[in-house]
Amino acid sequence: MKNINYFNYFFVGFPLFFCLLATFNIGFISIAMLALIPTGIFQVIIGIKMLVDEPQDKNLKIYVVSVFLFFISLVVISKLELYNFLNYILFGVPPILAFYLSILIYKKAHK
């Protein structure tokens, strides 16, 4: 679990590093945005894997259901063309989910 924790630090820190570099050169912001894709993929896969390993963990169930609801709402909002709602409300959900899973991974790594 400690290795997963270190990988999580890397995947979360990688986009943040490029965001910091973007203060000097705005071109790095696009690299930071692209780096968010593997971060999200890593966190979703790890979250599902952890839930498969510990199916009774309530916090992991909350995480996986929240991710599922986020993607369902993303599709529904796109179909209904409610892009303002998407920009203002759902924009903050992925960082909250990433932070939540990071806390869960940290707690399990330091048991």
N, C-alpha and C positions, 0 to 999 in steps of 0.2 A: 504494500500500500504506500510505502514511503516513495518508491519509484514513481508511482502514479502521481503522488503529490508533487514531486520534482518536475515531472512532465507537465503537470498543470501549471506550475510556476512559469515554465518556459512558454507554453502556449498562451497564457494570459499576458505575460510580460513582453512577448515579441511585438504585438501591435502597440502596446504602450510605449515601447522603446522608439518605434517609428513615429508615433505621435509627438514624442519629445523632440525628435530630430526635425519634425515638420515646423517647429518654431524657428529653425534656422533656414530651412529650405522647404517651401510649401509642397514640393513634389513628393516628399515622403508621406504625405497624408494618403495618397492613393495606395502606396505599399502597405500602410497601416490598415486601410480598409480591406485590401486583399488578404492580409494576414488574419483578419477576423474569420474568414471562411474555414481554414483548418482548425482554428480555435473552437468554433462552434461544432464542427464535426467531431473533434476529439471529445468535447464535453458531453455531447449527446451519446456517443458510443460508450464512453466510460460510465455515464449515468445509467444507461440501460444494462451494461455489464454488471455494475454494482447491484442493481435491483435484481438481476437474475441470480447473483450469488447470495443475496440477502433479501428474499421476497417479503419478509415480514417487517422490514424497516419502513416505518411510516414516513420519514423524511424523504427517502428516496422515491417512495410512491408519489409524494407531493411534487417532487421535482419532475418526474416523468409525466405525470398528468398535466402539469403546468406547461411543459414543452409541447405536449400533444395539443393542448388547448390553444397555445400560441400559434402553432402552425395551422390549425383549423380556422382560427379567427383571421389569420393572414389570408387564407384562401377565400373565405367568405367576404372579407372586406374588399379584396381585389375584384371579386365577381360583382359586388354591389357598387364598385367604384367610389367608395368612401375614403378617398386618399387623404383628406384632412385628418380624419380619425386615425388613420394609419400613421401619419407623421407625428401627431401630438401624443397619442396614447401608447401605441404599440412600440414606438421607437425606444422607449426605456425598458421594455421587458427583457430583451436578451442580456443586457448587462446585469440586471437583477438576478436572472437565472444563473448566469455565470458566477456571480458572487455567491449565490446560495450553494451551488454545487462545490465551489472552492472551499467554502466553510465545511461542508460535509466531508470532503476529501481530507481536509486538514485534521478534522476531529478524529476520523478513522485512522489516519496515519500516526497520530500521536496518542493512541490509546495505550 
